[in-house]
Amino acid sequence: MKVLMINGSTRKEGSTRAVLGIMEEILKGQGLGTEIFWVGNQPIRDCTGCRTCRKTRDNTCVFDDDDVNELIGKCQQADGFVFGTPVYYSSPTGALLSVLDRVYYAAGDVLRGKPGCSLAVARRGGTTLALQVLNQYFLYNEMPLVSGSYWAMAHGTSPEEVVRDIEGIQVISNMARNLAYTMKALKAAQETGLEKPRNEYGARTNFIR
Ligand SMILES: Cc1cc2nc3c(=O)[nH]c(=O)nc-3n(C[C@H](O)[C@H](O)[C@H](O)COP(=O)(O)O)c2cc1C
């Protein structure tokens, strides 16, 4: 089983990467495979709402000039997810949101039902709002949302500083162990023959009666 970790910072080796790295070691110690995907520091498209993916239904975004389709392929192979972001003005980074909007709109089905969690790093404030935004992607898509022993935030402006946030690191380390446990529990349930719920889809009223 594999965990795909998305580093939503434009700084490849910044604070977010440092915290994801701590989670990664714990996940590896639990026998899971890991990969850290970096959103990069080049321009990345927003979802334009063109709805081409609604017609093709092939789990790809029509725009193939950045890494989103590659990421969708990685999501397909993954069994669990970690979304990590630095806080930018009380929100996740624009780059991460652009990536996630397109991944979920074009290929939400490849993530559906798989567990995940999110974390935010910041100098000082805005973490809970950023986490709230990231967690909506899981909650929208029948993805069991895993938590730590507090909200998953670590404070600092550099890798050296964030790893000194002992409480934040403890909380996020617990979240890594909880994610590993949840993934194993879901797999064990599947192996007993427990069927997923037969949910119904397609009712879209747009509040119009
Ligand atoms: C554009 C921008 C906006 C930021 N906004 C906030 C903020 O609202 N609250 C905060 O505490 N830190 C804010 N920061 C600081 C970063 O969240 C912090 O330095 C973080 O550790 C950077 O992580 P990274 O190295 O993974 O990019 C901001 C930084 C930038 C570049």
The ligand as an SDF file (V2000), in Angstrom:
LIG
                    3D

 31 33  0  0  0  0  0  0  0  0999 V2000
    2.6200   34.7780    0.1010 C   0  0  0  0  0  0  0  0  0  0  0  0
    2.8110   34.2800    1.5220 C   0  0  0  0  0  0  0  0  0  0  0  0
    1.7530   34.4270    2.4210 C   0  0  0  0  0  0  0  0  0  0  0  0
    1.8980   33.9880    3.7300 C   0  0  0  0  0  0  0  0  0  0  0  0
    0.8310   34.0810    4.5830 N   0  0  0  0  0  0  0  0  0  0  0  0
    0.9610   33.6480    5.8680 C   0  0  0  0  0  0  0  0  0  0  0  0
   -0.1610   33.7270    6.7720 C   0  0  0  0  0  0  0  0  0  0  0  0
   -1.2650   34.1140    6.4420 O   0  0  0  0  0  0  0  0  0  0  0  0
    0.0620   33.3080    8.0550 N   0  0  0  0  0  0  0  0  0  0  0  0
    1.2830   32.8580    8.4980 C   0  0  0  0  0  0  0  0  0  0  0  0
    1.3990   32.5200    9.6570 O   0  0  0  0  0  0  0  0  0  0  0  0
    2.3290   32.7180    7.6320 N   0  0  0  0  0  0  0  0  0  0  0  0
    2.1950   33.1040    6.3410 C   0  0  0  0  0  0  0  0  0  0  0  0
    3.2660   32.9710    5.4700 N   0  0  0  0  0  0  0  0  0  0  0  0
    4.4850   32.2920    5.9490 C   0  0  0  0  0  0  0  0  0  0  0  0
    4.5540   30.8230    5.5400 C   0  0  0  0  0  0  0  0  0  0  0  0
    3.3410   30.1410    5.7710 O   0  0  0  0  0  0  0  0  0  0  0  0
    5.6600   30.1050    6.3320 C   0  0  0  0  0  0  0  0  0  0  0  0
    6.8790   30.7930    6.1480 O   0  0  0  0  0  0  0  0  0  0  0  0
    5.8370   28.6580    5.9540 C   0  0  0  0  0  0  0  0  0  0  0  0
    6.7270   28.0400    6.8570 O   0  0  0  0  0  0  0  0  0  0  0  0
    6.3730   28.4700    4.5300 C   0  0  0  0  0  0  0  0  0  0  0  0
    6.4000   27.0880    4.2150 O   0  0  0  0  0  0  0  0  0  0  0  0
    7.2380   26.5210    2.9760 P   0  0  0  0  0  0  0  0  0  0  0  0
    8.6870   26.7370    3.3270 O   0  0  0  0  0  0  0  0  0  0  0  0
    6.8870   25.0760    2.8830 O   0  0  0  0  0  0  0  0  0  0  0  0
    6.8120   27.3000    1.7790 O   0  0  0  0  0  0  0  0  0  0  0  0
    3.1310   33.4060    4.1560 C   0  0  0  0  0  0  0  0  0  0  0  0
    4.1850   33.2890    3.2340 C   0  0  0  0  0  0  0  0  0  0  0  0
    4.0240   33.7240    1.9340 C   0  0  0  0  0  0  0  0  0  0  0  0
    5.1710   33.5700    0.9630 C   0  0  0  0  0  0  0  0  0  0  0  0
  1  2  1  0
  2  3  1  0
  2 30  2  0
  3  4  2  0
  4  5  1  0
  4 28  1  0
  5  6  2  0
  6  7  1  0
  6 13  1  0
  7  8  2  0
  7  9  1  0
  9 10  1  0
 10 11  2  0
 10 12  1  0
 12 13  2  0
 13 14  1  0
 14 15  1  0
 14 28  1  0
 15 16  1  0
 16 17  1  0
 16 18  1  0
 18 19  1  0
 18 20  1  0
 20 21  1  0
 20 22  1  0
 22 23  1  0
 23 24  1  0
 24 25  2  0
 24 26  1  0
 24 27  1  0
 28 29  2  0
 29 30  1  0
 30 31  1  0
M  END
$$$$
